[in-house]
Amino acid sequence: MGNNSEQFRHILVIEDRKARRIVTLEDSTYSIGRDTKNDIVLYDNQVSRYHATLLRIIDYKTDQFLYRIIDGDLQGKRSTNGLIVNRKTCLSHELKHGDIVRFAGKAKAIYHVMSPNHTDFNLLKDEEEIEETNQLQLQKNKAETNEDDKQTLSFHEQDLDKLNQEELVRLASFPELSPNPIIEINWEGKITYVNDAGSLKFKNIHQTESEHPILAGLVNKQTNHKPGGFFVREVKIGTEVFEQYVHYLHNAKLIRSYIFDYTKRKQSEIDLKEVQDLYHIVMAQINEGILIIDAITQKVIQANDTYSHLLGYSVDEMLGLNLRDLVALEEDVVEKGLEDNAQLVSKLSGKSVHRRKDGSLVNIKVKINRENYQEKEILCFVINEDNLQSPGAEQRSQYASVYDPLTGLPNRTLFYEYLSTAIANGKRHHDLIAVMFIEINYHQEVNTPLEQQQQEQIVKCTSQVIRSGLRAGDTVARWDNHQFSVLLPRVFQVKDIAKIAQRLQKLLKISGEKMPREFEANIGITIYPVDGEEASTLLKNAVVALEQTKKQQQNNYGFYSAKINQKTPTLLKLEKLLQQALEKNQFKVYYQPIVQINDQTLTGLEASLYWQHPELGIIPPQKFLHLIEQSDLILPIGEWLLESVCQQNQAWQAQAMSAIPISLKLYPKQLQAGNLVEKIAHILEKNQLDSYFLEIEINSDCINQNEDIAQQRIKELTTLGIGISLGNFGTGTSHLDYLQKFTFRRIKMDPSLIQEIKEQASANAIVAAAIALGNGFKVKVVAQGVTTEQQVEQLRQLHCDEIQGEWFSKPLTGEEVSKLLESIPGDIR
């Protein structure tokens, strides 16, 4: 099920000097104010030009959303007269049904969360009309109290006098004419309201009350839900199935349910499940092999047992593969197929070569149909039954010419073809390619038939171990009696090759301990295009690398290039030390102040990661952060930094110090992570920190790697109420484009530009242009790396907003920041 809040309507009833009107809230952000550029314009001179901002906030636990109203704009500028919500002044407030927001003068708004069937006309009534409606509704409720079949309100007549005006308005606003049941109970489980549809559908609900299936368990769950929270559940009563949306009104201590008859839809789901089960049964019984591929992504959608078994996979394993894993085609043909499916179908139709799980190839006669299914194009492969028979003598001969009979691996002939193809693709795509030679050395000679049999067993097991340690798309071949060759196409970094070699060494060592005879495994590695650009050159250099490794140390791996041999172990060792630093809590957070340029008022802090090494002391981030950024360590270390910053900020606020926004940088791997927003939301909630006080800095590299994902993440983070700043401004490209596409709280000029002020006219021009752009887009501009009074004066003349650098303060420890905050009154927004 999707976002359940979509079943409800979020409405803001605006009232100002001009009119009373309804705004249906659907977007993630709304600006509110007197200026006509706002999404919601308030017609009152006492309202600020940009008075407030509405942010849609997602509760990831319940998959619901609500709206938060913030005083001022997203750049942190507050309104003149502030916000008053339910008669209390506030800077930020999560809106609940019925909240009244007063801006200034006569401008106010009422927030409603309503069922999709609720009509809006009641919201526009004036006070006299509402009062008249309340009285009519009250008389109707009193008249119906003694009618069991039509009873809609459950309280005694003497209780009427206890109801205040607010409760009467609430009762009068219920949609009596709604065709769907609406039921309300108090926190003691007593029914306070049932509409006509509810009374007709559940005739005995007043007799059973909290024991009725629709109301059972609701009271017990109220303590688990935050104010304004929803949850949805499915309720079965006899043969009927209902979908129940439950809304907890904590202020009124009421539980309201919106109920929809789900019976027909549920039956449709059951029917669909039966059809799907039948489809899978039929697919399993068909003699032809069936493979269904998404024409755009080329991922496997479905495959039957016949085709899966032909290639040596289970059906479940097939679902994790794509066309590249199954069909032996040149890379450029597959990639062009993403844009031109007709070309791909043409290449694959008729006879094509498919790759088995063990790496062996099989010629298959294929018929391919292009179909449209659920608004997407699919390719349906049908493999003729003749292909599934046992191979004949000719096929066996062809197989034996390119595959090793003992291990089933490709032999050196087929490996050479694979390597030549990989080099051709590498030239087109500018990829690194690695070739490994792995040699098994036995501690004693083979003299008996038993020892010969044991050696063959070792070779077969070793081939399986090597295959298990490689990536999808890598190739292992048997080169000769006790040597294997490995092809690693499309490698991005040399250290990735070293990691695969280390993994193979570890697996072979574990395997060797279980073998009947002892052996050692050495690995020689050569890299395209560093060590050669021809297949023959790479193979020759791989053998040289293997011999060099054997001379230096047994059971080891080595590269052909002496420079890589020296550098790679150091990088891997440093990465291991960083992993240990995280585990041993050796990282420390420093904070550098951001201040207004004119009066040095503190406006924020930027958090940076330092390494407190037990022997080397404090190591600054520029010495090691680039390595973390390139490795998978960026995710756990980034999460640790975020958790630490939120904990520290909340601790400062708990000690009644000034609340201040803290920014930290996100790197491309973090931004690409699918659970980024969920983790940030969880950490904020866990530390009870208002999202306003967290700011995320993203530079152009983050956006360039995948602009679609970046746009989605920035939108989700902004919806949470988190400020986004654009880092390294003035370097790279497309910054103007980003300012037009995304909403930023700040732009941060790169320190390199600030260092060149006064020395290079081009730097002055870029800085002036950046400041003008920020002012034009109403975004604060921060100059980073400010170290001299001369730079400050130049930036002041250019009307820069804020500065950061050692001219004001070096990065500070948490203890040093505490002393600074103690001297500053109030929140910093």
N, C-alpha and C positions, 0 to 999 in steps of 0.2 A: 504494500500500500504506500502511496506517496505521502506528501506532507498533509497531515490530517487537518491542519489549520485552514487548508483550502476549502474545507467543508463549511467554514464560518466566514462571515464578512466582517472586516474591520472598518469601522466608519467613524469619521470625525465630524461632529456637527459644529460648524463655525457660526459665531454671532459677533458682529461688529457694528459700526455706525451705518454701514451700507445695507446689510441684509442678514438674514438667517439662512444658511445653506448647508448642504451635505457634501462631504468629500469622501469617496470610497478609497480606502488605502490599499494599494496593491504593490507599489514599487518599494525598493529597498531603502531609499532615502527621500526625504522631503525637506526642503528649506521653507521656513515660515518667517514672514516679516512684512514690513511696509513697502519695501522695494518691489516693483512690478516684475523683476527678474525671478522672484521666488516662485517655488512650486505652488505654495499656498499663500495668497496675498491677504493681509489684514488691513482693513480700511479704518485706521485710527492713528492720529498724529502722535500719540504717546507711545506707539509701538516702535521698536527699533527697526532700522532698515533690514537687518538680518537678525531677527529676534531669537529664533529657536530652530532646532533641527530634529526631525523624526527619523529614527533608525529602526529598521526591522531586525529583530534579534531572534535567532533560532535556538531553541532549547534542544540540544542534541540527545538528551535522554528520552524525551517524549516525542521528538520529531514534530514539535509545534513551533509556531512563531508568534510573537507579540511585538509591540512597538515600544521603544524607549524614546522619551523626549529629553533633549539636552538644551540647556540655556546657551544661546549663541550659535555660531557657525562651526563647521568642522575644522577650521583653522585655529580654534581656541578663543576667538574674540567673543566676549559675553555681551548680553544685551544691557541696555541702560537701566531698565526697571525690573529685570529679572523675571523668574517664573514662579507662579503660585499654583500648586497642585493640591486640591482638596484643603485649601486654606493654609497650606504650609509652603514656605519658600524653599525651593530646592534648585540644585544645579543639574541634576539628572534623576530621572524617575521612570521605572518600568510601568507602563500604563496598564490598568485593569478596567474591566467593564464598569462604566458609570463614573470614571474619574472626571473631575471638572478642572480644566486648566485655564487660569487667568493670566493674560499677557500684560496688558496695560490699558488704561482707560476703560472702554466698554468692550474691548476685544476679549473673547473667551471661547473655549471649545469644550465639548463633551465627547468622550471616547466610548464607543459601543462595540461589543463583540456579539454578532447576531447570527442566527441560523440563516441558511440560504433562502428560506421561504418567508422570512420576515419582511414586511413591507415598510417603506421608509416614511409614510405620511405622518405617523405619530411623532416622529422626531422633529417635524417642522411646526408643530402646534405651539401656540403661544401659551402663557401661563394660565389664562382663563379657560382656554379649551382643554388644557390638561386637567385642570381642577374639575371641570364638568364631566370629562371622561372618567376621572377617578370616582366621582359620586355615582355615575351610572353603573360602573363596573362593580362598585361596592354593593349597590342595591341588588344587582344580578347575583352576586356571590351569596348574599344573605338569603335570597329567595330559593337558591338551589341547594342550600345546605341539607334540607330534609328529603331531597330526591336522590335515592340511592343510585339509580341508573344514570343520573346526569350530574352527580356531585363533582364539582371541580375545585372546591376550596375546602380545606379541612382545618377549621378552628372554631371555637365556641364564640357565641355572639358577644359575651362579655369581653373577649379578647380584642374585639374591634377597637375599643377605646385605647388600647395599648399601642396600636399601630401608629407610628409617626408618619409625617408627610412623605418622607423618603421611601418608606415601605409601600405606601399607597401608590406612589408613582411607579415603583417597580412592578407591583401587581397589575397596574393598568396597562403597562407597556407590553405584556405578554401577547403573542400572536394567537388569539383565540381561534382564528379561522385557519390556522395551520393544519394541513392534512396529516402531519406527523405528530406523534405523541411528544409532549413536553411535560416533564415531571420534576418537581423540586421538593427536596426534603431538608430538614435542619440537621445539625450535627448529632442530634439524639436519635435520628432515624425516623422522626415524625414527618408525615407528608404535609407540606405547606401549600402546594399548588399542583393541580393536574388540569391540563386543558381538555377540551371536548374530545379530541382525537384520542388522548390517553385513556379517558374514561370508557370510551367505546371499545378500544382495543383490549384493555386490561380491566375487565369488569369487577374483579375481586381484589383489586390492589389496595383498596381502603381497609378491607378486612385483614389481609395478610401483612400489609405494610413492609417492614424491613425483611420479612421472610419471603417476599415475592422475588422471583429470579431477577427481575429488572433492578431491584433495589438491594439485593443481597450483596454484602461485602463492601458497599460504598462507604459506610461510616468508618470501618476499620482502616480504609486506605487513605483517609483525608490527611493524616499526619505525614504521609510520604510525598505529598504534592506541594510545590511552592505556590505562593499566591498567584491566582490567575491561571493556574496550570490546567491542562487537559489530559485526559487519557481516553483511549478508545478500546472497547472490548466487544466480543461477540457473545450473544446470549441466546440459548436454545430453549424454547418453550413448546413442548410437544413436537409437532412437525414444522413449526415456524422458527425462523432464525432472524435475529435482530442485530443491527449494528448500533451500539450505544456510545454516544459522545458525552463524556462526563466533564463538567466544568466546576471546579472548586472555587467558591466565592468566600475567601477567608475573612474579609472584613465583615460580611453579613452572616458568616458561619452557616452558609447554605451550600447544598450540592445540587446542581441543576443538570438534568439529563435531556439530551435530544436523541430521539429513538427513530430509526429508519428500518422498515421491513426489508430484510435482506434475503428472504426465502427464495425468490426467483433467481436472484443473482447467485446464491449459493448452489442452487440446483444446476445452474449453467456451468459453474466451476466443476461440479462433480461430473457432469456430462462431458466437459472438456477433458477432464482427467481420464475418463474412460476411453475417450477417443485417442488420447495420447498413448495410453497403455496398449491399446489395440494397434496403433501405428508402430510402436516398438516391437510388438510381437511379429507383425508382418515383416518389418525390416530384418528381423533376426532370421526369418524363414526363407527369405529370398535367396536364390542360388547365386545371382549376380552380386558382385561387390558394389556397394553404394557409398559414395563419399560426397558430402555437401559442404561447399566452401562459401564464405562471404566474399562476394566479388570485390568489395572495396578493401577490407582489412586483410583478406586472404587467410583468415582464421577458420579452423574446422568447426562447423556447426553441428554436424552429425556424421556418423559412419556406422555401417552395420558390422556384425561379427565377421562376415565373409571377407570384407576388405581389410579389416583390422588384423585378422589372423594371417592374411596373405603377407602383410608387412611385419608380422611378429609383435604387434601391439595388442593391448586390451582396448575395448571401446572407450573406457574412461581415460586411458593414456592418450588416445587419439584427440580428445577434446582439448587438450592443452597444446596442440601443435598447430602449425600453419603450413601453407603450401611449400615454403622453402624447405621444411623438414622432410617432406614426403616425395617431392618431385625433383629430379636432378636436372636443373636448368641453369643457364648462365644468369648471374645476378641481375644484369641489366634487362634481360627479358622479363624476369619476374617483376622488377620495379616498374618497367614500362606498362606492364599489365595492370598496374593499379590505375593508370590513366586510360588505357586502351584495352578493355577486356576482350575485344574481338581478336586482337593480336595474340593475347595469351591463350584463348581458346583454340586458335589456329595452330599454335605451337604444340599444344598438349593433345589435341584430337588425333585419332589414329593410334600409332604406336608411340609411346613415351616411356622414359626410364624413371621408375619409382625407386625410392631408397628405403630399404628395410631397416628395422630397429638396430640390427647388428652392423649396419653400415654397408651391407652388400646391396647391389643393384639388381633390379628385375625389369625386363622389358614387358610392358603391358599394353594390350590393345584397349583403348578407351573411347567411349562416346561421351560427349559433354553437351549438356543442355543449359541454356541461360534462361532463368526464370525470375519473376518478381514475386517476392514473398514478404508480407508485412512491410510494405513500402521500402524494401531494399532488394537489390539484385543478388541472386545466388547462382553459383555454378554447381550443377549436379553431375558428378562423374559416375558413369555406369561401366563396370568392368565385365567384359564378356566371360561367360562360364568357361570357355576354352582356355582362358589364361590361368584358371585355377587348378588345372590338371597337373599331374606330376611331370616334370621336365623330361623331354626326350634326350636321345644321345647327343644331338647337335647342341641343344641348350646346355647339357652338362659339360660338353667340351668347351663351349664359350665361357661358361662360368669358371672352369678350372684354369683357363688361360689368364684370368685377371684376379682370382681369389685364391688364398692359401687354403689347402684342403684340411689342415689340422685345426686352425683357429676360425676359419670362415671370414678372416679379414681380407681387405684388398692387398694385393701383392705390390712389389715395387713398380711394376708396369702401370697399374691403375693409379697408384699414388703419384707417379710422375705426371699423369694426365690431370689429376686433381690439382696438383701444385701449379701446373702451367695455367690452368683456368683461374686459380686464385690470384696469380700474379697479374693476369690480364685485367681482372676485376680491380685489383689493388691499384693499378696504374690509373684506371678511370676514376676511382673514388678516393685516391690518395690515402689508402689504409696501410697500416703496418701488418705484416704477415710473419709468423714465426714457424720455423721448422725445428723439430726436436728429434734427436737420435737417442733412443734408450737402449742400453746394452745390459744384458743379464750375464754376470760372471759367476761361475760355479767354483766352489772351493776345491773340488776334486774332479778328476777325469771320469768319463763314463766307460765302464769296462764290462758290465753285465746287462743282459736283457731287462732285468728289473730296474737297473739304474736308468736305462734308456726310456723305459715306460714312465719312471718318475720325472725325468727331464721333460717329456712331452706333456705330462700333467702340469708341470710348472709353467711351461710356455702357454698352455691354454688358459690357466688361471690368471697368469700375468696379463694376457690380452684382455681378459674381462675386467681386471682391476684398472688397467690404463683407460679403458673405455668409460668406466664409471667415474673417473676423475676429470673427464673433459666436459666442455660445454656442448650444448646442442649446436650442430653444424661443424664441429671439429671432426677430424678424420684420423684414425690410427690404422697403420698397415704393418704387416710383417715383412721386414726388409730382408732378413736371412734367418739362419737357424736360431740365433739368440739376440737378434736386434729388431727393434720396432721403430718405425718412423711416425711422427705425429705432425699434423698440419693444423695450425691455428690461424684461420683467416680472420680479417677484420678485427685486429687488436688495436686498442686505443692508446695504451700506455705500456712501457717496457715493464713496469712493476707488476702489471697484470699477468704478463708471461711468467715472471718469477714466482708469483703466487701459485699459478697452475703447476709449475715445476715442483714447488714445495709440497703442494697437495699430492702430486703423484709420488714423490719420495716418501711421504708419510704413509700413503696407502700401500705402496710396495713393501715398506718395512713391516707393516702390520701383517700383510699377506705372507711375507717371507718367514715370519715366526711360526706360521701354521703349516709350512711346506715340509715334505719329507727330507729335502736336502737344503743346505744353506746356500744362499747366493747374495750377491751385491748388485745394486742397480745404479748406473751412472747415466747422466743426461747431458748431452751437448746441444747448445741452442744457437741458431743463427736467425737473423732478422732481415726481412726485406723492407725497405731498400738499403738499409744501413750496411749490410754485409754482402750485398750483391743484388742484381736485378734480373738474373737469369736462373732458371730452375737448377741447371747443372752446377752453377756457382754456389747457390745456397746449399745444395746437398753436400758438395765437397767441403764447404766451410763448416757444416754441421758435424761432419766426421772429424774435422780438425779440432773443433770445440770439444767433442767427446774425448779425444785422445788427450787434450790438455787437462781436462777435468780428471781423468783417470790417473795422470801423473801427479797431480797436486793432492788429491784426497779421494779415497774410495767412498761410495755411497753419497755422491754429491752431484750438483748440477753446475754448469758454467756456460758463459756466453762466449762467442767467437771474438767479440769486441772487448779489448782489454779495458777500455774506458767504462763500458757498461758493466763489466765484471766488478770494477772497483766501486762504482756509484750505486748500483742496485741494492746490494746488501745493506749499505748505509741507510738508504731510504726506507727499506723494510724494517730495519732495526729502529729507526726513529718513529715509524708508525706504530711499532709494538710498544715503544716507550710511552707514546701518547695514550695508547689504550690502557696501559698500566696507570698513567697519571689520572685518568678518569676513574678507574677502579679504586685508586688510593686517595682520591679527593685532593689532588695536588693543584687543581685549577683554582684561580681566585678572580673575582670580578672587581674591576676598577671602573670608576665613573668620572667622566669629564664634563664639567658644567657647560651649559649653553646659556648665554646671557644676551640681554638687549644691548645694542651697541651704544645707545645714548647714555643710559644710566647704570649699566651693568646689573640690571635686575635679573635674577635667576629665572629662566623659563623652562629649563629641562636638563636632563642628564643623558649622556650616551654611555652605554655599558660596553666594556671591552673585556676580552678574556686574556688573562695572564697565566703563565705556567710557573708555579712555585716549586722549582726543581730542588730536591734535597741537597744536591752537591753544587749546582751551578747558580742557585739563587733564583731571583725573579727574572723570567724570560718574557720579553714583550711579544705581543701577538704577531708583529711583522716577521718574526723569526721562524714561526711554525704554523701560522694560520693557513698559509697557502697549501701546505701538505694536508691539513685536516679537510680543507675545502674540496680537494681532489679525491679524497678517500670516503669510504662509507662511515667513517667516524664522525663526519659532520652532523649526522642525524642524532646519535645519542649525546654528543657533546653540545649540540645546539639546544636540545631539549633540557639538558642540565643547566645551561646558561639561562634559558627562559624561566625555568623553575626558580633558580636562585634570585633572579631579578625581581620576580613577582613576590617571592617570600620577603625579600629585603624591603621592597616598597610598602608592603602591608605592615611589616614590623615598624617602619618609620611612622606610618599613619596611626598605628595602635599606640605609639608613644606620644601621640598628640603633636607630632612634628608636621611641618608643611607637606601636604600631598603634592607630588610633582611627577609629571610624565617622564618615563624613562624609555629611551629608544635603544634598539639593538638591531644588528644587521642580519638579514636572511640571505643565504647563498642559494645558487640555482638548484642544487639537489634537495634542499629543504623545501623550496617553493614547489618543486615537482611532486613532492610526497603527497599521496592521496589523502592522508589523515592529518595533514598539517593543521587545518582550521579546527578540527575536532579536538586535537591535542591542546591547542592554545586555549580554546574555550574551556576545556576541562581544567587546565592549570589555573586560569583566572578564577573559575568557580571554586576550585579547591582552596585557593588562597584568599577567597572573598575580596578580590581586587576589582575595582571598577575598571572596565575596559578602556576608559578614557586615559588612564594613567600608563598605558602601554602603547608604544609607538614602534612600528616596524619600518626599517630602512631597506629599500630594495634598489639595486643599481641596474643599469641598462643590460648587463650580462644576464641577470635573472630573467628579464623580460624577453630578451632576444632568443633565448634557448627555446622557448615555446610561448609565443605571445598569447595564444588562446587560453592556455592553462594559467598564465600570469594574470590575464584579465579576470578569469573566474576566481582565482585566489584573492586578488585585491578586492573584488566586489564582496566576497564572503567575509573578509577581514573587516572591511568598512561597515558591513551590516552588523558585525559584532560590536561596533563602536570604537574599533582600534584605528588610530591615526596612521597613515602611510606617508613616508617621506621618500623622495627620490634622491639617491646618493650619487656621488661622483659626477655631479652636474657640471657640464662644460667640457667633458671628455667624451669620446665616443660619438655616437650619432643618434638621431631620431628623438632627441629630448623634447623638441617642440611638439612632435607627434604624440608623445606620451602625455604631455600636459593637456592635450586636447582629449585624449581617450580616457585618462584615469583621474581620480580625485585624490590629490595629495594635500597633506597638512603642511609639509615643509619641502623645500628643495635645498639640498646641501651641495654647495660648490666644492669641487675637488681641491684639496690643499695645494696641488701643483700650480693651479691658477693663481692662488693667493701669494705664493712665493715669488711669482714673476711680476707682480704688480710693481709699477714704477720702472721696471727694467725693460719690459717688452710692451709696446703699444698694443699688440694683438691680444695680450692677456688682459689689459685694461678694458679693451673693447668687449671681450667675451664676458668679463665680470659685469660690466655695465649692462650688456644685453641680457644676462641671466637675471639681474636684479629687476630690469624693466619687465621681463617676461613674468617673473614672480608677482610683481605688482599688478600686472595686467590680468593674471589669473587668480588674484586675491589669495596668493600662497606666500607664506613667510619664507624668506631667503636666509640661509645660514651660511656664513663663510667659515670653512674649516681650516685648521692649520694656521691660525693667526698668531704670530710670534712677536711682532714689533709694533711700537706706537705709530710708526709711519704707515703701516698697513691699516691700522684701525682708522686713522684719520682719512686715508684714501677711501676706505669703504664707507665711512660716515658721509663723505661728500657725494658718494654714489647712491646714498639712501638705502644702504643694506640694513636689514632688520636686526639680525642676530649674528653673533660671532662665537667661535669655539676654538680654543687653542691655548698654548702655554702663556700667551700674553696675559690672560686672565688667571688660568689655573692649569697645572698639569693634571693628569688623571689621578683621582683620589681613591683611597680605600673606603670601604663602607663606614668605618669609624670616623674618618675625616669628614665624610659627607654628613654624618649625624651632627657633628659640631656646627657645620654650615647651616643645616636646616633648622637647628634650634634657634637661630637668630632671625629666622624669617617667619612672620605671622601668616596664618591662613593658607588656603589651597592656592596652588599656582596653576592657572588655567589660561 
